[in-house]
Amino acid sequence: MSIRTLVEINHDQLHALKWDVEFWENLVAQLGGTHYSSRLIEANGRPIDIGHGVRIIMQRHHSTECSVKSEYEEVKL
C-alpha cells in the first residue's frame, strides 16, 4: 500500500540532526512498517513526538487529499 507521511522537523534542531545519522536511518526504515502507524492510531489523530525535534503529523493513503494550514497559508498535498 502506498502511504504519504507528513513529518515536521523543528528548525532549531535541524542542524543537530546531521550528526545523528543512525536516528534518520531508523526513522526511515520504520516509516514503511507498522511501528509508527500503530502509534499514530493510538494517538487518535494527534502528532507523535519521535525525538530530536521530529514529529510525525499523519500518515494517509496517497490518494487521500489533505492539506496543511498555518496562520499564513494553506498548502494542499
C-alpha positions as CSV (number, residue, x, y, z in Angstrom):
1,M,0.0,0.0,0.0
2,S,1.2,3.5,-0.8
3,I,1.1,5.9,2.1
4,R,2.0,9.5,2.5
5,T,3.8,10.5,5.7
6,L,3.9,14.1,6.9
7,V,7.0,14.8,9.1
8,E,7.6,18.0,11.0
9,I,11.2,19.0,11.8
10,N,11.9,21.8,14.3
11,H,14.1,24.2,12.6
12,D,16.1,24.9,15.8
13,Q,17.0,21.2,15.9
14,L,17.7,20.7,12.2
15,H,21.4,21.4,12.4
16,A,21.9,18.8,15.1
17,L,20.2,16.0,13.1
18,K,23.1,15.8,10.6
19,W,25.3,14.4,13.4
20,D,22.9,11.6,14.3
21,V,22.7,9.6,11.0
22,E,21.6,6.5,12.9
23,F,18.4,8.3,14.1
24,W,17.5,9.1,10.5
25,E,18.3,5.5,9.3
26,N,16.0,4.1,11.9
27,L,13.2,6.6,11.3
28,V,13.1,6.0,7.5
29,A,13.3,2.2,8.0
30,Q,10.4,2.2,10.4
31,L,8.2,4.6,8.4
32,G,7.4,1.8,5.9
33,G,6.3,-0.7,8.5
34,T,3.6,-0.7,11.2
35,H,5.7,0.7,14.0
36,Y,4.6,4.3,13.7
37,S,1.3,3.5,12.1
38,S,0.1,1.8,15.2
39,R,1.4,4.6,17.4
40,L,-0.5,7.2,15.2
41,I,-3.7,5.2,15.6
42,E,-3.2,5.1,19.3
43,A,-2.6,8.9,19.3
44,N,-6.1,9.3,17.7
45,G,-5.2,12.0,15.2
46,R,-2.6,13.8,17.3
47,P,1.0,14.1,16.2
48,I,3.6,11.8,17.8
49,D,6.9,13.1,19.1
50,I,9.8,11.0,17.8
51,G,12.6,13.0,19.5
52,H,15.4,15.2,18.1
53,G,12.8,17.9,17.3
54,V,10.9,15.5,14.9
55,R,7.2,14.7,14.9
56,I,5.1,12.6,12.7
57,I,2.0,14.6,11.9
58,M,0.0,12.0,9.9
59,Q,0.0,9.1,7.5
60,R,-2.6,8.8,4.8
61,H,-3.1,6.7,1.7
62,H,-1.5,8.6,-1.2
63,S,-4.9,9.1,-3.0
64,T,-6.4,10.8,0.1
65,E,-6.4,14.6,-0.3
66,C,-5.0,16.5,2.6
67,S,-3.7,20.0,3.3
68,V,-1.5,21.7,5.9
69,K,-2.8,25.0,7.2
70,S,-0.9,27.6,9.1
71,E,-2.0,31.1,10.2
72,Y,-0.4,32.4,7.0
73,E,-1.3,29.9,4.2
74,E,-2.8,26.5,3.3
75,V,-0.8,24.0,1.3
76,K,-2.6,21.1,-0.5
77,L,-0.6,17.9,-0.6
